Amino acid sequence: MNVLIRADSSEKTGSGHVVRCLTLAERLRALGVHVRFLSCELPGNVLALVRQSGFEVLALALPAATGDHEAGSHWFYGKSWQTDAAECVTLAGAIDQGVDWLIVDHYGIDSRWEAQMRPHVKQIAVIDDLANRPHDCDLLIDTNLQAHSSSRYDGLVPPRCLRLQGPKFALLRPEFAEQRATQRQRDGMVLRIFVFFGSTDPSNQTSKALQAIASLQRQGIETDVVVGATNPHKEAVGEFCRTHPEFHFYCQSNRMADLMATADLAIGAGGTTTWERCALGLPSIVVTVADNQVPATQAMADEGRLLYLGDQAEVSAKKIAQLIDSLLETPQRLIQLASRSAELVDGRGTERVARIFTAPILRLREARLEDCGAVHAWRNDEQTRSFSHDPRPIPYENHERWFRQALANPERIMLIGEAEGSAVGVLRYDLEQDKAIVSINLAPEWRGRGLGTLLLRSGTEWMRVHHPAVREIRAEVLFQNKASHTVFVDAGYVPYCSIYKQDC
């Protein structure tokens, strides 16, 4: 299986796009996928990190420099999207056995570029959080938390597009899930502060935060400071830490999860690091350093999951110091922030996303009468019956009668999932005004391949297109069916309530 990733990094845009794609690439490689990167050699890029991680970089050419990039543009030095697409088409066409997935993580790319690539790749995935342009893609990944997230891309992606939206899909390295599993209970006391404003931090918010902490002159507080190798201010930050023994300097650290786990308070920017802090329940003071960070950061603050001080231009060292000073006196507030942030991200997002890429291509269609036998066999499977409300086998004649009635019932939707030329499972939706109750059953031979989650997510997209009046989908899962609970959570469902019963 071949995957191409189109992402750029530079001193102007930072390294976030490439770094999160690198995390996904490493997990895909572990699943047996061959991953390559398509990237421009922009000033301040982090492609050395990609190569050091063992991935091939297909370097894209840049025309002669013409000065700073156009305001608001994500293309640099006079390069157009048409030129970029043409070059990518050539490189993709040279890959033996073709490209199974093209992953695009680039604010300058939209449906026009993707349409040029469409004939040369099997499927296209887009990682985006702006929702400000159309995409021609089969899969959309938006890990941000924002108001009305489920409808943000309505009209911007094709109806067939599978959407993975929300922090549950944050592309975090595996050490964050590992640290979370052994994470200590936070008590609200601040003995260690973690400072990180991204790899480049061109406006030097790091030094602003360090000045704020130093101005408090609090004894017994240690501070870990992380900068990237491309940070233009790293020498000044390092010198500050050398003259202040309570500040510890790290450049391009591979201990981020460990440093966050041992910290009691973080100061940093929005973006991917937000989800890393959440995974470890680390209370955070956030200063946004880019416009695209504002909506998610504000939404998080509104829900009490972090403290948002504002945009970098309006935040001073004094303002940061005042907030830190206040938090040092209110440990209960920090405990609440830790709890609320940890609820949002479990650190398993990369695994969820990677499994979508390695799963067989799934298609949904409405059930037909000839599916009756297969659905009956799936329902009477011993494992399926063990987790059913009624575990007894169902006679075929009873099932056939029920199946015919189900197909004729306008309030019941039956969908069959197909992969690799075979029927792999069934979804049933029972409609109740603007709500639906879903049930799922996989063919026994297809279990354990991530298809349950994919089938549920595809069903949600199908319902969004064909039954837009449905605003909520519910499922009832027996408590002891742990595997099914995981499938629904990974598909984006959230626990809603518990059902209790007593036998008389």
SVG drawing of the C-alpha trace seen along z (x, -y; Angstrom):
<svg xmlns="http://www.w3.org/2000/svg" viewBox="-44 -44 68 66">
<polyline fill="none" stroke="black" stroke-width="0.4" points="0.0,0.0 1.4,-3.4 0.5,-6.7 1.7,-10.2 1.6,-13.1 1.5,-16.7 2.5,-19.0 4.9,-22.0 6.8,-23.6 8.7,-26.9 9.7,-29.6 6.6,-31.5 4.0,-28.7 5.7,-26.6 6.1,-22.9 2.7,-21.8 1.4,-20.4 4.4,-18.2 4.9,-17.1 1.3,-15.8 1.6,-14.1 4.8,-12.5 3.0,-11.1 0.4,-9.6 3.1,-8.3 4.9,-6.5 1.7,-4.7 0.9,-3.8 4.4,-2.4 3.9,-0.2 0.8,1.2 2.8,2.1 2.1,-1.0 4.8,-2.6 4.7,-6.4 6.4,-9.2 6.2,-13.0 5.7,-15.6 7.2,-18.9 8.7,-22.2 12.2,-23.0 11.1,-26.2 13.3,-28.3 13.0,-27.0 11.5,-23.6 11.7,-20.5 12.2,-18.0 15.5,-16.8 13.3,-15.4 11.2,-13.6 14.3,-12.0 15.8,-11.2 12.6,-9.3 13.3,-7.1 10.8,-8.6 11.5,-9.5 10.9,-13.1 10.0,-13.9 11.2,-17.5 9.2,-20.0 10.9,-22.7 10.6,-26.4 10.9,-29.2 13.3,-32.0 12.5,-33.9 10.4,-37.0 10.4,-38.3 7.8,-37.8 4.7,-35.7 1.5,-37.4 -0.6,-38.5 -3.0,-35.7 -1.5,-33.3 -0.1,-29.9 2.0,-29.6 5.5,-31.1 8.0,-32.7 5.7,-33.0 4.7,-29.4 1.2,-28.7 -1.1,-25.8 -1.2,-24.9 2.6,-24.5 2.6,-22.5 -0.2,-20.2 1.5,-19.5 4.8,-18.6 2.9,-16.3 1.1,-14.6 4.5,-13.7 5.9,-12.4 2.8,-10.4 2.8,-8.8 6.3,-7.5 5.4,-5.5 5.4,-1.8 1.9,-0.2 0.3,-3.6 -0.9,-5.7 -3.6,-4.2 -4.1,-7.4 -3.0,-11.0 -3.1,-12.9 -3.2,-16.7 -2.4,-18.9 -2.0,-22.4 -4.0,-25.6 -3.2,-26.6 -4.7,-23.6 -8.4,-23.2 -10.6,-21.2 -8.9,-22.6 -5.6,-21.1 -7.2,-17.9 -9.2,-17.6 -5.9,-17.6 -4.6,-14.8 -7.8,-12.7 -7.0,-10.7 -3.6,-9.7 -4.5,-8.4 -7.1,-6.0 -8.4,-8.1 -7.8,-11.5 -7.8,-12.6 -7.6,-16.2 -6.5,-17.4 -8.0,-20.8 -9.5,-23.0 -10.4,-26.2 -13.6,-25.1 -13.1,-28.1 -12.7,-26.4 -14.1,-23.4 -12.3,-20.0 -12.5,-17.1 -11.8,-14.3 -13.0,-10.9 -12.0,-11.6 -11.8,-14.8 -10.0,-15.0 -10.6,-18.1 -9.5,-17.6 -10.6,-20.9 -13.3,-21.7 -15.7,-24.3 -19.3,-25.3 -21.5,-23.4 -18.5,-21.3 -20.7,-18.6 -22.0,-21.0 -18.9,-23.1 -18.1,-21.3 -21.6,-21.0 -21.3,-22.0 -17.5,-22.0 -16.9,-18.3 -18.7,-15.7 -21.6,-13.9 -19.7,-10.6 -16.9,-12.1 -16.3,-10.4 -15.7,-13.1 -13.6,-12.5 -14.2,-15.6 -13.2,-16.5 -10.3,-16.2 -11.0,-12.4 -9.0,-12.2 -6.1,-14.4 -2.9,-13.0 -0.8,-12.5 2.4,-10.4 1.9,-7.1 3.8,-8.3 0.9,-10.5 -1.5,-7.6 1.2,-5.7 1.8,-8.6 -2.0,-9.0 -2.3,-5.4 0.0,-6.1 -0.8,-9.8 -0.8,-11.0 -3.8,-12.7 -3.3,-16.4 -3.8,-18.2 -3.7,-21.9 -0.3,-22.6 2.2,-24.3 5.8,-23.2 6.7,-22.9 5.7,-25.0 6.0,-23.9 6.5,-26.6 6.2,-25.8 5.0,-28.1 5.6,-25.8 8.8,-24.9 9.4,-28.3 7.7,-31.0 8.7,-33.9 7.2,-36.5 9.1,-35.1 6.2,-34.5 8.5,-32.1 10.6,-35.0 7.5,-36.9 6.3,-33.9 9.7,-33.4 9.8,-37.1 6.4,-36.7 7.4,-33.7 10.7,-35.2 8.9,-38.4 6.9,-36.5 10.0,-35.6 8.3,-32.5 10.6,-30.0 10.3,-26.3 8.9,-26.5 10.9,-25.0 10.2,-25.7 10.9,-23.6 11.3,-25.5 11.1,-23.9 11.9,-25.5 12.3,-24.0 15.5,-23.7 14.2,-26.4 13.3,-28.9 15.1,-32.1 15.3,-33.2 16.6,-29.9 20.0,-31.4 18.4,-34.2 16.0,-31.8 18.9,-29.4 21.0,-32.2 18.1,-33.3 17.8,-29.8 21.5,-29.5 21.4,-32.6 18.3,-31.5 19.0,-28.0 15.3,-27.3 14.7,-27.4 15.6,-24.3 16.2,-24.6 15.3,-22.0 15.8,-22.3 13.9,-20.0 13.1,-17.7 11.8,-14.2 10.6,-14.2 7.5,-16.3 5.0,-13.8 7.3,-13.3 7.8,-17.0 4.1,-17.7 3.3,-14.8 5.6,-16.2 4.4,-19.8 1.6,-21.3 0.8,-24.2 1.5,-25.0 1.9,-28.2 1.8,-28.0 0.1,-28.5 -3.0,-26.8 -2.7,-24.2 -1.7,-20.5 0.0,-21.1 -3.4,-21.9 -4.5,-18.3 -1.2,-17.0 -1.8,-19.0 -5.4,-17.8 -4.4,-14.1 -2.4,-14.5 -4.9,-16.7 -2.3,-19.6 -4.0,-22.9 -3.0,-25.5 -2.7,-29.2 -3.0,-29.8 -1.9,-32.7 -2.9,-32.3 -0.2,-33.0 -2.2,-32.5 -5.8,-33.4 -6.7,-29.7 -6.0,-28.9 -8.6,-31.4 -11.9,-29.5 -10.9,-26.2 -9.1,-28.0 -12.1,-30.2 -14.4,-27.2 -12.2,-25.3 -12.1,-28.3 -15.9,-28.7 -16.2,-25.1 -13.7,-25.6 -11.0,-23.4 -8.2,-26.0 -7.5,-29.7 -7.4,-31.9 -5.5,-35.2 -6.0,-36.4 -4.0,-37.0 -0.2,-37.4 -0.4,-41.1 -2.6,-41.9 -0.9,-39.8 1.9,-41.2 4.3,-39.5 2.5,-41.4 -0.8,-39.9 0.6,-36.4 2.2,-37.0 -1.0,-38.2 -2.9,-35.1 -0.2,-32.7 -0.2,-34.5 -3.9,-34.1 -3.8,-30.4 -1.1,-29.7 -3.7,-30.8 -6.6,-28.8 -5.6,-25.1 -9.2,-24.0 -9.4,-26.0 -6.4,-24.1 -8.0,-20.8 -11.1,-21.6 -9.1,-22.6 -7.2,-19.4 -10.4,-17.3 -12.2,-19.1 -9.3,-19.0 -8.6,-15.3 -12.2,-14.5 -11.7,-15.7 -8.7,-13.7 -7.7,-10.1 -4.5,-10.0 -5.8,-7.3 -6.6,-9.6 -3.7,-8.6 -4.7,-4.9 -8.3,-5.7 -7.3,-7.6 -4.6,-5.1 -7.1,-2.3 -9.4,-4.1 -6.5,-4.2 -5.7,-0.6 -9.3,0.7 -10.7,2.0 -12.7,-0.5 -16.2,-0.4 -19.4,-1.1 -22.9,-1.4 -26.1,-0.4 -29.7,0.1 -30.5,3.7 -32.3,5.9 -34.4,9.1 -31.5,11.3 -29.5,10.1 -31.9,11.9 -29.8,15.0 -26.6,13.3 -28.1,11.0 -29.8,14.1 -26.5,15.9 -24.8,12.8 -27.6,12.5 -27.4,16.1 -23.6,16.1 -22.8,17.3 -20.8,14.2 -23.5,11.9 -26.2,13.7 -24.1,13.6 -24.4,9.8 -28.0,9.6 -31.0,8.7 -32.4,12.1 -29.6,14.6 -31.8,17.4 -31.2,18.4 -33.9,17.1 -35.6,19.5 -35.1,18.5 -38.8,18.3 -39.3,15.8 -36.3,13.8 -37.5,13.7 -40.9,12.4 -39.3,9.7 -36.8,8.8 -39.6,8.3 -41.5,6.1 -38.3,4.1 -37.6,3.4 -41.2,2.2 -41.2,0.0 -40.5,-3.7 -39.4,-4.3 -36.7,-1.7 -33.5,-2.0 -31.4,1.1 -27.9,0.5 -25.4,3.2 -21.7,2.5 -19.6,4.0 -15.8,4.3 -13.6,6.2 -16.7,7.5 -18.4,9.0 -21.1,7.9 -19.4,7.3 -22.1,6.0 -25.5,4.4 -26.7,1.2 -30.3,0.7 -31.7,-2.8 -35.1,-3.1 -36.4,-6.6 -38.2,-8.6 -38.9,-12.1 -35.5,-13.9 -33.8,-11.0 -32.7,-7.5 -31.7,-4.3 -28.8,-2.4 -27.8,1.2 -24.8,2.8 -23.8,6.4 -20.6,7.4 -20.0,10.6 -17.9,12.8 -15.0,13.2 -14.6,9.4 -14.3,8.7 -11.1,7.2 -10.2,5.2 -11.6,1.8 -14.7,2.1 -17.2,1.6 -16.0,-1.9 -15.8,-2.6 -19.3,-1.2 -20.8,-3.4 -19.1,-6.5 -20.1,-5.8 -23.7,-5.3 -23.7,-8.7 -22.6,-10.3 -25.3,-8.4 -27.9,-9.5 -26.7,-13.1 -27.2,-13.1 -30.4,-11.0 -32.2,-12.0 -31.0,-15.5 -33.9,-15.9 -32.2,-13.4 -30.2,-15.4 -29.2,-12.7 -28.3,-9.0 -28.4,-6.8 -27.3,-3.2 -28.0,-0.8 -25.0,1.4 -24.9,4.0 -22.5,3.1 -20.5,6.3 -19.9,5.8 -16.6,3.9 -15.6,4.3 -18.8,2.7 -18.4,-0.2 -14.9,-0.8 -16.3,-0.7 -19.0,-3.3 -16.6,-5.6 -14.1,-5.4 -16.9,-6.2 -17.6,-9.5 -20.4,-8.5 -20.3,-9.7 -21.8,-8.0 -25.2,-9.5 -26.8,-7.6 -26.9,-4.3 -29.9,-1.9 -30.6,-0.1 -32.9,2.9 -34.0,5.3 -35.3,8.8 -38.5,9.5"/>
</svg>
